Amino acid sequence: MKINKLYLFLIALALVAPTFIYPVFLMKVLCFALFACAFNLLLGFVGLLSFGHAVFLGTGGYVTGYLMIETGISPELGVLAGTAAAAVIGAVYGKLAVKREGIYFAMVTLALAQLAFFFYLQAPFTGGEDGLQGVPRGSLFGIIDLSDNSAMYYFVLAIFLFGFWLVHRTIHSPFGQILKAIRENEPRAISLGYNVNDYKWAAFVISSALAGMAGSTKTLVFQLASLTDVHWHMSGEVVLMTLLGGMGTIFGPVVGAGVVVTIQNYMSGGELGNYIHIIMGVIFIVCVLAFRSGIVGEFQKLMKKNFG
Amino acid sequence: MITASHNSFVSLGDVMATIFGINLFALSGQLLVGLINGSFYALLSLGLAIIFGLLKIINFAQGAMYMLGAFFAWMALNYMGINYWAALILVPIAIGIIAILIERFLVRPIANEDHLYSLLLTFGIALILQGMFTHIYGSSGLPYSIPDELKGGTKLPFMYLPNYRAWIIVISLIVCGSTWWVIEKTKLGAYLRAGTENPQLMQGFGINVPLITTLTFGFGVGLAGFAGVLAAPVYSVSPEMGSNILIVVFAIVVIGGMGSIGGAILTGLLMGVVEGLTKFFYPEASTTVIFLFMVIVLLIKPAGLFGKEA
């Protein structure tokens, strides 16, 4: 009951947020938060570190961008198509990646993502180095014009809440319990008769589809799909958001995305922009050495100690 | 060359150069480039495999250390007047010392945690190094000239072989070969292999395992520094050089499996040659061919060509 009140409060906050915070910034946070939530489903709840999740973000973005420009379909269908494309690639990549474990899994996903990166660099429909620019936002269901930022914001919020709800549902379903069992003790899960690789694969597909949905939405918000979204830096960024926020927690990725996007926005303007990678590297090292539970994880520990 | 063969005054060399419509000059040129890339792949994946053997971690900063090696060589020449030959010895030692400090103070405290954390830690180190050098030197490359002793080249029947490129292949084969020999054939290597199998037991025999681990990390990373110095005259010295090659080396490590030192070296060279051949026959796929090869290996033999685990 207590937790439901928290959710209602947060949703109410998100509904009124654009009146005092710049909506484009909020939409950026929401897109990355969804991306990080999708990633966290794998890392936090199955224990799989994918180092190539940018490929799903980028694929969603490219497919949506291409369709919006070339066919002028409505944005909800564009997002749906981007999500589906990311899910298809996720299904193929996932099948390959679950063949290896641990560190090898990370290397395989990174290499597969680089394969896609070079493909998108050369493919005729991605605009190469320039990317797809001037993607129209279109009208939602053919009625609501999304070129207005506040209308767009509520569309993004709805997509985010759907994705967040889906992750939440997945984690708390019997399927999610088996995922956690695999994370905690894979040999035992196998001995209980679960086909571990199939479960990992299913989680991988859900995660990549949601990452694609985040990418599609992001393309609509910024009206741009570019190579930045498929670059390995982006894969590193989502790892950082999740680690910093607290992997394996529900809200961790959202908080982590908020913090990282805020840092980036704050720094990108001035001279400090050059330091962004150095600072991200330092945050990585500090998180790994001293702060492994992340912001939300540490907060939960603190609450438990004092009030629990 | 192809247009020359349509000319009625075709020299003998040109006739020899084109067989079955394949331009042998261009082919052997790409093969040479492939072997050179392969030499760097071999040095880097050998370093990764050695470190993985004892520490069971993947050093994500291996590419950054390769970049650091090239930059140190450039800085040594331009700020201190230290020439290529001295740099080839001194820079790997300096990189090795940096690596030893990293192992001692950053990697060891989390040695007992999930190995994914050490991957993320070394990723952070790589980001910092790349960010620092981009900030100081910009992302465009710096030139480093070939040492005087290795300028020029040799004319072979089918190709022109620049001396420096021949040197890269020879010296990397020597370094990889002697590393293989030390690990597989000497007493020191026996300690190393024993440490890979069962560190507790070896500690019980009174051998200082933590020291061996630290030195191994230093040596494995030092190899990347060595590769960096070697690469400085052929590729331009730039902050990006490390990350680009590292992801390819990761794919190579997945292809070869890290169970065998010889396997890591062979796979590195082989993939360089495959890449070179692709550049000749189907250049559009040259950037992706190694990753595609990895996909095929994952489908047919998931443990890798030389992998031991099931």
Interface residues (C-beta under 8 A of the other chain):
Chain A: L49 L96 K99 R100 G102 I103 Y104 A106 M107 V108 L110 A111 L112 Q114 L115 F118 F119 L121 Q122 W232 G236 V239 L243 N274 Y275 I276 H277 I278 M280 G281 V282 I283 F284 I285 C287 V288 L289 R292
Chain B: F52 I57 I58 L106 P109 I110 E113 H115 L116 Y117 S118 L119 L120 L121 F123 G124 I125 A126 L127 I128 L129 Q130 G131 M132 T134 H135 S243 I247 V248 F250 A251 V253 V254 E284 T287 T288 F291 L292 M294 V295 L298 L299 P302
